[in-house]
Amino acid sequence: MGAALRRLGPVALFVALPVAVVTTMFVVGLVTGPLAHDFKNELYPQAEDLLAGRNPWPEAIWPPMAAVVAMPFTILPPTAANVAIGLVGLACMAAALWLVGVRDWRVYGVVGLWPSVLGDIRIAHLTPLLCLLVAVAWRYRDRPLPAGLGLGVAGGVKFFVWPLGVWLLASGRARAAGVAAVVAIGSVLLVAPFTPLDDYVRTLREVGREFDQDSYSTFGLLTQLGAGDTAARVVTFALGLALLALTWRRASFVLAIAAALVLSPIVWFDFYALAAIPLAIARPRLSLVWLLPLVTWGLPSSGIAADPVWGVARVLVVYAIVLLVAAQSEPGSARLRLPGNVLPARRPGGEPERAVHP
């Protein structure tokens, strides 16, 4: 009996449970809503407008690249499209983990239980697609065209990933960074035939000002603690600049991800699914740190909650630890040095190297 439980236990925890939770998420979303809320109300109509020759800007928030991604889904009725975008998102997340070297099937099960990943089923912010594109940029980082295209399309879909361009430059991959910049800027310029760029930028700023205090971000936490907007912005900007400086100094992919999350004007809960990519690179086999994001279960997509300060603080602390562990074990960059002993670093294949000491 004990041997059977040891064999079946991992299957129950890392296969049966994630499948049951994901299925329940889809069913609840279909029955009570929301399922793919932002995709249904923003991206899907925006893609339909473009295909019909109608101008969705400047009221539309999403950039043209995101609308292009949504266009294939418009061949489906709205409900079917909402389910499809959720399934495609899960597939993108799995493909991203595979690209960066995860072969431990248990990791896929745990990531399938991360609230930031499951939350994208209910919101559909295209974060799993960003994870895949960022994984492409890392996997093919020494090949300028695929790396640049991966990051450029990611930047065209969600601008906030731009600090990864700093990582490419810092690691001596200027051509890949150039390709990424051309693709991302080209996506923004596609707005110009529909509306003046300053009108579109003004719309984005208004959205940022409306929701930034509700973000899972340093700015959101500080404002919810009572800090003034100016002080909170200064602290957030200073932290982001410090992470960018460390990204440049250490040529760190992990710190570039951290900088992107800090400097983004709005940080919805699902954005933190991006942390799975640097963690997968540094720790491709299951370890306790993979379970840490599970303590963020029960939080909504924004920082508005029954206890918003605690909810935002919980997310920030959890993912700071995740990214710190990833940075400690990141291959190919100068490692961070912390007081005291830390967990052994890992080579890309997952085997221990040596403990890092002060």
TIRO-219708 format. One record per residue (C-alpha): x, z, y. Coordinates in steps of 0.25 Angstrom, whole numbers, padded with zeros to 4 digits, always signed. Each point is the difference from the previous one (the first is absolute). Example, Ala and Ser with C-alpha at 12.3 -4.5 7.8 and 13.67 -1.06 7.14 Angstrom:
2
+0049+0031-0018+0006-0002+0014
***
This chain:
358
+0000+0000+0000+0011+0004+0010+0007-0014-0003-0012-0007+0002-0003+0007+0013+0014-0003+0005-0002-0015-0003-0014-0001+0006+0002+0009+0011+0008-0010+0009-0010-0011-0003-0011+0009+0004+0007+0004+0013+0006-0013+0004-0009-0010-0005-0014+0005-0003-0001+0009+0012+0005-0010+0010-0010-0011-0006-0011+0010+0000+0003+0004+0015+0001-0014+0005-0013-0005-0007-0007+0012+0006+0005-0004+0014-0005-0014-0002-0014+0005-0005-0001+0011+0011+0004-0010+0010-0010-0011-0004-0012+0010-0002+0002+0009+0012+0011-0007+0009+0009-0003+0006+0007-0010-0009+0011-0008+0007-0006+0005+0013+0009-0006+0010+0002-0013-0008-0015-0002-0001-0003+0003+0015+0013-0006+0007+0008-0009-0009-0010-0007-0008-0009-0004+0012+0013-0004+0008+0004-0009-0011-0014-0006-0001+0000-0003+0015+0014-0007+0000-0005-0009-0012-0013-0003+0008+0008-0004+0012-0005+0013+0008+0010+0008+0009+0000+0015-0005+0010+0004+0011+0003+0008+0009-0010+0010-0007+0006-0002-0014+0011+0010-0003+0007-0007-0011+0011-0010+0002-0002-0014-0005+0009+0002-0012-0009+0011-0005-0012-0009+0002+0007-0011-0008+0002+0009-0011-0015+0004+0000-0004-0015+0000+0000-0002-0016-0009+0012-0001-0011-0007+0008-0004-0009-0012-0006+0012-0006-0012+0008+0005+0003+0012+0008-0002+0010-0011+0008-0008-0010+0011-0002+0011+0001+0015+0002+0002+0003-0015+0010-0011+0000+0008+0005+0011+0001+0013-0006+0005-0005-0014+0010-0010+0007+0005+0012+0008+0002+0008-0013+0007-0012-0006+0009-0001+0012+0004+0014-0001+0004-0002-0015+0008-0012+0003+0007+0007+0012+0005+0011-0010+0004-0010-0010+0008-0008+0010+0008+0012+0004+0004+0003-0014-0011+0010-0005-0001-0001-0015-0005+0014-0003-0015-0002-0003-0003+0014+0004+0004-0003+0014-0011-0011+0001-0010+0010-0004+0004+0011+0010+0000-0010+0011-0014-0004-0004-0004+0014+0003+0006+0001+0014-0011+0002+0010+0007-0009+0010+0000-0011-0011-0015+0003-0004-0004+0001+0014+0003-0014+0003-0011-0004-0010-0010+0007+0009+0006-0006+0013+0008-0013-0004+0011+0001+0011+0008-0010-0008+0011+0011-0002+0002-0003-0015+0003-0015+0005+0010+0006+0010+0007+0008-0012+0001-0013-0007+0006-0008+0011+0010+0012+0004+0004+0000-0015+0003-0015+0001+0008+0003+0012+0008+0010-0007+0002-0007-0014+0005-0013+0007+0007+0007+0011+0012-0009-0002-0008-0013+0000-0003-0002+0015-0013-0009-0002-0008+0008-0010+0004+0013+0006-0003-0005+0014-0013-0006-0004-0004+0013-0007+0003+0009+0012-0005-0011+0010-0014-0001-0007-0001+0015-0001+0003+0001+0015-0010-0011+0002-0011+0008-0007+0004+0014+0006+0009+0000+0011+0005+0015-0002+0010-0004-0011+0009-0006+0010+0011+0011-0002+0003-0007-0013+0006-0011+0008+0010+0011+0005+0004+0003-0014+0003-0015-0003+0009-0001+0012+0007+0013-0003+0003-0004-0014+0006-0014+0005-0012-0008-0003-0002-0007+0013-0005-0013-0005-0011+0007-0008-0004+0008+0012+0000-0013+0008-0010-0006-0009-0009+0012+0000+0000+0000+0015-0004-0014+0001-0011+0001-0010-0006+0013+0006+0001-0005+0014-0006-0013-0004-0012+0007-0006-0002+0007+0013+0001-0013+0008-0011-0006-0009-0010+0009+0009+0004-0008+0012-0009-0012-0003-0012+0009-0001+0002+0010+0011+0011+0004+0010+0011+0009-0006-0001+0011+0010-0015+0001-0003+0003+0002-0015+0011+0010+0003-0010+0007+0010-0010+0001-0012+0011+0006-0009+0004+0010+0010-0014+0005+0002-0002+0001-0015+0013+0008+0000-0004+0010+0011-0014+0002-0007+0005+0004-0013+0015+0004+0001-0004+0015+0001-0008-0001-0013+0013-0006-0007+0008+0007-0011+0012-0001+0009+0009+0009+0008-0008-0004+0012-0013+0004-0007+0005+0013-0004+0005+0004+0013-0012-0004+0008-0009+0007-0010+0009+0013+0002-0004-0001+0015+0012-0008+0006-0002-0009+0011+0000-0015-0003+0013-0002+0008+0008+0011-0007-0005-0005-0013+0004-0014+0002+0014+0004+0005+0002+0009-0013-0005-0011-0009+0008-0011+0007+0013+0009+0000-0002+0002-0015-0002-0015-0003+0012-0004+0008+0008+0011-0008-0004-0007-0013+0003-0013+0005+0014+0004+0004+0002+0006-0014-0006-0013-0006+0011-0008+0008+0011+0010-0003-0003+0001-0015-0006-0014-0002-0012+0008-0007-0012-0007-0005-0007+0014-0002+0003+0004+0014-0006-0013+0005-0013+0003-0007+0000+0014+0006+0003-0006+0014-0012-0010-0002-0010+0012-0003+0005+0008+0011+0000-0011+0011-0013-0006-0004-0011+0002+0010-0010+0003-0011+0003+0005-0013-0012+0000-0010+0002+0008-0013+0002-0012-0009+0012-0004+0008+0008+0010-0007-0002-0008-0013+0013-0007+0005+0008+0012-0003-0002-0004-0015+0010-0011+0002+0012+0007+0005-0003+0011-0010-0001-0010-0012+0014-0006+0004+0006+0014+0000-0007+0006-0011-0006-0011-0010-0003+0010-0010-0011+0011+0000+0005+0013+0007-0007+0012+0007+0001-0007+0013-0010-0011-0004-0011+0011-0002+0002+0006+0014-0010-0010+0007-0011+0005-0009-0001+0012+0008-0006-0008+0011-0013-0003-0008-0013+0002+0008+0005-0005+0014-0007-0011+0007+0006-0013+0005+0002+0005+0014+0005+0014+0005-0014+0004+0003-0003+0011-0010-0007+0014-0001+0014+0006+0003+0007-0012+0006+0013+0007+0004+0002+0005-0015-0003-0014-0005+0009-0008+0009+0011+0011-0002-0001-0001-0015+0001-0015-0001+0012+0000+0010+0007+0011-0008-0003-0007-0014+0005-0013+0004+0012+0005+0008+0005+0006-0013-0003-0012-0008+0008-0009+0010+0011+0011+0000+0002+0000-0015+0000-0016+0001+0010+0001+0011+0009+0009-0008+0000-0009-0012+0000-0014+0007+0010-0010-0006+0008-0008+0010+0000+0009+0012+0007+0013+0005-0008+0012-0005-0005+0011+0008+0007+0013-0001-0008+0013+0000+0003+0014-0001+0001+0006-0014-0001-0008-0013-0010-0010-0002-0005-0008-0012+0010-0009-0006+0000-0014+0006-0004-0012-0009+0006-0013-0002-0010-0012+0001-0002+0001-0015-0004+0014+0001+0012+0007-0006+0006+0012+0007+0012-0002+0008+0005+0013+0006-0006+0012+0008+0001-0001+0015+0007+0012+0007+0001+0004+0014
***
